[in-house]
Amino acid sequence: MRCEDILRCLCDYIDEELDALTESCFLDHLEQCARCAALLHTVEKTIDLSRDIWPRQARLPKKVIRRVYYQVRIHYRQR
């Protein structure tokens, strides 16, 4: 996988919707790419903080996750 592929799979990974092969490739890339690993950590931390602020729900709305994803993607492309 390339960094661009990680961006496309990020939401599905967080939602646990990747198939086993894609998830394995995703995780292999994260082991080798500190930048993508940091990106995932940042998104996960943002989601965790959002859960602390909002009333308890089993999951954040996909709309929120996607908004964070696209904001990170825009920032990531600018570098």
Rosetta silent file (secondary structure, phi, psi, omega in degrees, C-alpha in Angstrom):
SEQUENCE: MRCEDILRCLCDYIDEELDALTESCFLDHLEQCARCAALLHTVEKTIDLSRDIWPRQARLPKKVIRRVYYQVRIHYRQR
SCORE:     score description
SCORE:     0.000 S_00000001
   1 L     0.000  149.449  174.360    0.000    0.000    0.000 S_00000001
   2 L  -104.249  167.958 -179.782    0.987    3.576   -0.593 S_00000001
   3 H   -56.748  -38.554  179.413    0.216    6.534    1.646 S_00000001
   4 H   -62.354  -36.226  178.121   -2.641    7.530   -0.667 S_00000001
   5 H   -66.516  -37.333  177.952   -4.186    4.087   -0.200 S_00000001
   6 H   -60.096  -44.320  179.292   -4.009    4.521    3.560 S_00000001
   7 H   -59.522  -41.587 -179.108   -5.997    7.736    3.270 S_00000001
   8 H   -68.776  -29.524 -175.530   -8.687    5.999    1.250 S_00000001
   9 H   -95.602   -7.309 -171.161   -8.936    3.116    3.742 S_00000001
  10 H   -55.792  -51.433 -179.010   -8.686    5.116    6.963 S_00000001
  11 H   -62.376  -43.037 -179.717  -12.414    5.443    7.704 S_00000001
  12 H   -64.973  -35.936  177.012  -13.094    1.826    6.838 S_00000001
  13 H   -64.290  -47.654 -179.257  -10.243    0.716    9.099 S_00000001
  14 H   -61.893  -37.257  179.032  -11.564    2.777   12.006 S_00000001
  15 L   -82.027    2.539 -179.004  -15.067    1.396   11.386 S_00000001
  16 L    57.497   44.477 -178.308  -13.616   -2.138   11.248 S_00000001
  17 L  -114.538   10.026  177.842  -14.968   -2.617    7.731 S_00000001
  18 L   -83.915  145.097  173.630  -11.787   -3.704    5.907 S_00000001
  19 L   -71.732  165.168 -172.829  -11.453   -7.247    4.652 S_00000001
  20 H   -59.610  -42.015 -178.779   -8.640   -9.301    6.235 S_00000001
  21 H   -66.645  -45.840  179.522   -6.176   -8.903    3.353 S_00000001
  22 H   -64.038  -41.523  178.591   -6.629   -5.138    3.075 S_00000001
  23 H   -62.346  -40.722  178.691   -6.348   -4.728    6.836 S_00000001
  24 H   -62.329  -45.395  177.714   -3.130   -6.748    6.849 S_00000001
  25 H   -63.972  -40.257  178.246   -1.635   -4.562    4.090 S_00000001
  26 H   -58.626  -50.016 -177.938   -2.866   -1.458    5.923 S_00000001
  27 H   -68.068  -36.203  176.034   -1.168   -2.502    9.162 S_00000001
  28 H   -61.128  -41.764  179.079    2.033   -3.522    7.353 S_00000001
  29 H   -63.979  -42.452 -178.950    2.246   -0.053    5.834 S_00000001
  30 H   -61.911  -33.174  178.020    1.722    1.587    9.224 S_00000001
  31 H   -66.254  -28.123 -176.305    4.653   -0.375   10.634 S_00000001
  32 H   -99.518  -15.819 -173.617    6.898    1.061    7.932 S_00000001
  33 L  -122.805  103.169 -178.880    5.518    4.598    7.634 S_00000001
  34 H   -64.143  -32.371 -178.995    5.690    6.807   10.709 S_00000001
  35 H   -64.658  -46.662  178.899    3.759    9.557    8.934 S_00000001
  36 H   -69.618  -36.285  177.216    0.712    7.355    8.277 S_00000001
  37 H   -62.936  -41.121  177.939    0.935    5.836   11.748 S_00000001
  38 H   -65.817  -38.138  177.881    0.890    9.349   13.220 S_00000001
  39 H   -61.437  -48.390  178.979   -2.077   10.229   11.031 S_00000001
  40 H   -60.551  -44.554  179.778   -4.049    7.225   12.266 S_00000001
  41 H   -59.933  -42.018 -179.959   -3.131    8.007   15.870 S_00000001
  42 H   -63.587  -44.818  179.676   -4.284   11.617   15.427 S_00000001
  43 H   -65.311  -44.341  178.992   -7.625   10.602   13.944 S_00000001
  44 H   -62.426  -40.110  178.795   -8.196    7.986   16.645 S_00000001
  45 H   -65.208  -40.860  177.543   -7.323   10.508   19.365 S_00000001
  46 H   -61.080  -43.011  178.631   -9.723   13.039   17.833 S_00000001
  47 H   -64.444  -43.577  178.661  -12.489   10.459   17.848 S_00000001
  48 H   -60.364  -44.095  179.129  -11.730    9.531   21.464 S_00000001
  49 H   -65.155  -37.284  178.019  -11.830   13.182   22.526 S_00000001
  50 H   -64.175  -38.110  178.740  -15.093   13.675   20.644 S_00000001
  51 H   -64.502  -33.606  178.587  -16.609   10.740   22.501 S_00000001
  52 H   -69.037  -30.912 -177.195  -15.675   12.399   25.787 S_00000001
  53 H   -82.997  -43.793 -176.336  -17.442   15.600   24.757 S_00000001
  54 L   -84.239  158.303  174.249  -20.585   14.137   23.182 S_00000001
  55 L   -55.711  148.289 -177.356  -23.141   11.993   24.958 S_00000001
  56 L   -58.983  127.945  174.979  -22.095    8.374   25.035 S_00000001
  57 L  -135.990  157.448  177.679  -22.863    6.538   21.836 S_00000001
  58 L   -63.028  -37.559 -179.390  -21.671    3.184   20.579 S_00000001
  59 L  -146.274  153.827  171.809  -20.056    4.926   17.607 S_00000001
  60 L   -72.029  150.565  176.006  -19.577    8.401   16.300 S_00000001
  61 L   -60.498  142.105 -179.806  -21.759    9.267   13.349 S_00000001
  62 H   -57.561  -31.508  179.902  -20.074    8.428   10.055 S_00000001
  63 H   -58.992  -41.243  179.881  -20.595   12.046    9.019 S_00000001
  64 H   -68.957  -44.792 -179.889  -18.241   13.191   11.789 S_00000001
  65 H   -61.573  -43.789 -179.794  -15.628   10.556   11.022 S_00000001
  66 H   -66.438  -37.754  178.160  -15.684   11.418    7.334 S_00000001
  67 H   -61.941  -44.788  176.961  -15.417   15.144    8.054 S_00000001
  68 H   -62.139  -44.731  179.417  -12.309   14.531   10.158 S_00000001
  69 H   -56.735  -48.420 -177.671  -10.951   12.222    7.478 S_00000001
  70 H   -67.964  -35.556  176.858  -11.382   14.813    4.737 S_00000001
  71 H   -64.957  -42.176  177.616   -9.852   17.589    6.842 S_00000001
  72 H   -65.402  -40.920 -179.821   -6.827   15.408    7.556 S_00000001
  73 H   -61.856  -42.988  177.520   -6.636   14.445    3.880 S_00000001
  74 H   -61.389  -45.592  179.766   -6.606   18.111    2.824 S_00000001
  75 H   -63.486  -41.995 -177.889   -3.881   18.851    5.366 S_00000001
  76 H   -63.202  -39.072 -179.417   -1.896   15.770    4.328 S_00000001
  77 H   -70.945  -25.965 -177.911   -1.958   16.790    0.641 S_00000001
  78 H   -74.406  -14.430 -178.458   -0.692   20.279    1.411 S_00000001
  79 L   -86.596    0.000    0.000    2.599   18.913    2.727 S_00000001
